């Protein structure tokens, strides 16, 4: 019977050891001063893309859903440069190592497309989410979309529980991490739950599952998550994340609808701080957010002109014949801007302003009420000639204001810009039209 007593004692000892191993612990990300991490993110998605209809299209002209296949790879060196009072990272500086995407077989490689002047990126944690900008100037929309892949390291700490946990314990993931994993700007229902599956001296493995409802730029959607992450205890960081996402999203004011299944992977490993992210370099180039470096650089499809605009303007439609921007504020549509090419007026010429005003009045017909201001406007010297006509009118018993712009360069090329907004939005809109058109530049300084 001695062997029975021996086995029984071993079971008691093993049980005691297991109990010690499962004592609740605090899992918290630790910011290591003067250190960096190498972040590698992979994203793959496949499903349906619900295309936007061209402005003014009939129901019969609405495009059919397209099969969508997308793959994104992003790698960068990341150094935290500011820590909040809570101990959470608040700002980080990043150097992009490589970035690229392939969509429906159309490969877009951003390793070379990201301009050297914006290869250093500052990430800033804000109440509405993480904001990215570059000290070198504005990103293009495609550059920003590539860099804003889900799961930003600044808010990964929100995946962890604020209380001590033991294997089997569950908690609801924080909204900051949910926004980062979903890319939603508004969270309606947060049902993403974390469960501590295993714990040893080296790692904690946490399972993620649940459903999140929210919206992105007005497009309401639902995502079902399933996956896990590994917390490296000695380093004090989430070192690996594997997640599947099943999303259905209705078309919104800006973005198309989606029915997509995707996978997201992220790894973080220790790295040396590169010279571009050292204190003296960052001090020299500056890391403060400014209106200029938080703006977006738009280049027309034909490459003939550029516009620098703030992030409240969103590109809705882009073709050689028509470009449409919509301005969103607090989830509401404030204004729309249409840009269309006009006929060439001949070298050194542009349409006569009087004829321009007459054409506007004629095109509006009974919608026209009165003109509320006309004249040339100032702007970037490379923008050439800019002439503005403000019109107050009515459309379906609603007060409307239109701002029309005639823009021309010294070669006689012309662009017509039309801003449309409701009477009630004029005060809040202010001079956003003049700011946007003031930043208009013809290629190679074609304004003369």
Secondary structure in CASP SS format (residue, H / E / C, confidence):
PFRMAT SS
TARGET T0000
AUTHOR 0000-0000-0000
METHOD secondary structure of the structure
MODEL  1
X C 1.00
X H 1.00
X H 1.00
X H 1.00
X H 1.00
X H 1.00
X H 1.00
X H 1.00
X H 1.00
X H 1.00
X H 1.00
X H 1.00
X H 1.00
X H 1.00
X H 1.00
X H 1.00
X H 1.00
X H 1.00
X H 1.00
X H 1.00
X H 1.00
X C 1.00
X C 1.00
X C 1.00
X E 1.00
X C 1.00
X C 1.00
X C 1.00
X C 1.00
X C 1.00
X C 1.00
X C 1.00
X C 1.00
X C 1.00
X C 1.00
X E 1.00
X E 1.00
X E 1.00
X E 1.00
X E 1.00
X E 1.00
X E 1.00
X E 1.00
X E 1.00
X E 1.00
X E 1.00
X E 1.00
X E 1.00
X E 1.00
X E 1.00
X C 1.00
X C 1.00
X C 1.00
X C 1.00
X C 1.00
X C 1.00
X C 1.00
X C 1.00
X H 1.00
X H 1.00
X H 1.00
X C 1.00
X C 1.00
X C 1.00
X C 1.00
X E 1.00
X E 1.00
X E 1.00
X E 1.00
X E 1.00
X E 1.00
X E 1.00
X E 1.00
X E 1.00
X E 1.00
X E 1.00
X E 1.00
X E 1.00
X E 1.00
X E 1.00
X E 1.00
X E 1.00
X E 1.00
X C 1.00
X C 1.00
X C 1.00
X C 1.00
X C 1.00
X E 1.00
X E 1.00
X E 1.00
X E 1.00
X E 1.00
X E 1.00
X E 1.00
X E 1.00
X E 1.00
X E 1.00
X E 1.00
X E 1.00
X E 1.00
X E 1.00
X E 1.00
X C 1.00
X C 1.00
X E 1.00
X E 1.00
X E 1.00
X E 1.00
X H 1.00
X H 1.00
X H 1.00
X H 1.00
X C 1.00
X C 1.00
X H 1.00
X H 1.00
X H 1.00
X C 1.00
X E 1.00
X E 1.00
X E 1.00
X E 1.00
X E 1.00
X E 1.00
X E 1.00
X C 1.00
X C 1.00
X E 1.00
X E 1.00
X E 1.00
X E 1.00
X E 1.00
X E 1.00
X C 1.00
X C 1.00
X E 1.00
X C 1.00
X E 1.00
X E 1.00
X H 1.00
X H 1.00
X H 1.00
X H 1.00
X H 1.00
X H 1.00
X H 1.00
X C 1.00
X C 1.00
X C 1.00
X C 1.00
X C 1.00
X H 1.00
X H 1.00
X H 1.00
X H 1.00
X H 1.00
X H 1.00
X H 1.00
X C 1.00
X C 1.00
X C 1.00
X C 1.00
X C 1.00
X E 1.00
X C 1.00
X C 1.00
X C 1.00
X C 1.00
X E 1.00
X E 1.00
X E 1.00
X C 1.00
X C 1.00
X H 1.00
X H 1.00
X H 1.00
X H 1.00
X H 1.00
X H 1.00
X H 1.00
X H 1.00
X C 1.00
X C 1.00
X C 1.00
X E 1.00
X E 1.00
X E 1.00
X E 1.00
X E 1.00
X E 1.00
X E 1.00
X E 1.00
X E 1.00
X E 1.00
X E 1.00
X E 1.00
X E 1.00
X E 1.00
X C 1.00
X C 1.00
X C 1.00
X E 1.00
X E 1.00
X E 1.00
X E 1.00
X E 1.00
X E 1.00
X E 1.00
X E 1.00
X E 1.00
X E 1.00
X E 1.00
X E 1.00
X E 1.00
X E 1.00
X C 1.00
X C 1.00
X E 1.00
X E 1.00
X E 1.00
X E 1.00
X E 1.00
X E 1.00
X E 1.00
X E 1.00
X E 1.00
X E 1.00
X E 1.00
X E 1.00
X E 1.00
X E 1.00
X C 1.00
X C 1.00
X C 1.00
X C 1.00
X E 1.00
X E 1.00
X E 1.00
X E 1.00
X E 1.00
X E 1.00
X E 1.00
X E 1.00
X E 1.00
X E 1.00
X E 1.00
X E 1.00
X E 1.00
X C 1.00
X C 1.00
X C 1.00
X C 1.00
X C 1.00
X C 1.00
X C 1.00
X E 1.00
X E 1.00
X E 1.00
X E 1.00
X E 1.00
X E 1.00
X E 1.00
X E 1.00
X E 1.00
X E 1.00
X E 1.00
X E 1.00
X E 1.00
X E 1.00
X E 1.00
X C 1.00
X C 1.00
X C 1.00
X H 1.00
X H 1.00
X H 1.00
X C 1.00
X H 1.00
X H 1.00
X H 1.00
X H 1.00
X H 1.00
X H 1.00
X H 1.00
X C 1.00
X C 1.00
X C 1.00
X C 1.00
X C 1.00
X C 1.00
X C 1.00
X C 1.00
X C 1.00
X C 1.00
X E 1.00
X E 1.00
X E 1.00
X E 1.00
X C 1.00
X C 1.00
X C 1.00
X C 1.00
X C 1.00
X E 1.00
X E 1.00
X E 1.00
X E 1.00
X E 1.00
X C 1.00
X C 1.00
X C 1.00
X E 1.00
X E 1.00
X E 1.00
X E 1.00
X E 1.00
X E 1.00
X C 1.00
X C 1.00
X C 1.00
X C 1.00
X E 1.00
X E 1.00
X E 1.00
X E 1.00
X E 1.00
X E 1.00
X E 1.00
X C 1.00
X C 1.00
X E 1.00
X E 1.00
X E 1.00
X E 1.00
X E 1.00
X E 1.00
X E 1.00
X E 1.00
X E 1.00
X E 1.00
X E 1.00
X C 1.00
X C 1.00
X C 1.00
X C 1.00
X C 1.00
X C 1.00
X C 1.00
X C 1.00
X C 1.00
X C 1.00
X H 1.00
X H 1.00
X H 1.00
X H 1.00
X H 1.00
X H 1.00
X H 1.00
X H 1.00
X H 1.00
X H 1.00
X H 1.00
X H 1.00
X H 1.00
X H 1.00
X H 1.00
X E 1.00
X E 1.00
X E 1.00
X E 1.00
X E 1.00
X E 1.00
X E 1.00
X E 1.00
X E 1.00
X C 1.00
X C 1.00
X C 1.00
X C 1.00
X H 1.00
X H 1.00
X H 1.00
X C 1.00
X E 1.00
X E 1.00
X E 1.00
X E 1.00
X E 1.00
X E 1.00
X E 1.00
X E 1.00
X E 1.00
X E 1.00
X E 1.00
X C 1.00
X C 1.00
X E 1.00
X E 1.00
X E 1.00
X E 1.00
X E 1.00
X E 1.00
X E 1.00
X E 1.00
X E 1.00
X E 1.00
X E 1.00
X C 1.00
X C 1.00
X C 1.00
X C 1.00
X C 1.00
X E 1.00
X E 1.00
X E 1.00
X E 1.00
X E 1.00
X E 1.00
X E 1.00
X E 1.00
X E 1.00
X H 1.00
X H 1.00
X H 1.00
X H 1.00
X H 1.00
X H 1.00
X H 1.00
X C 1.00
X C 1.00
X H 1.00
X H 1.00
X H 1.00
X H 1.00
X H 1.00
X H 1.00
X H 1.00
X C 1.00
X C 1.00
X E 1.00
X E 1.00
X H 1.00
X H 1.00
X H 1.00
X C 1.00
X C 1.00
X C 1.00
END
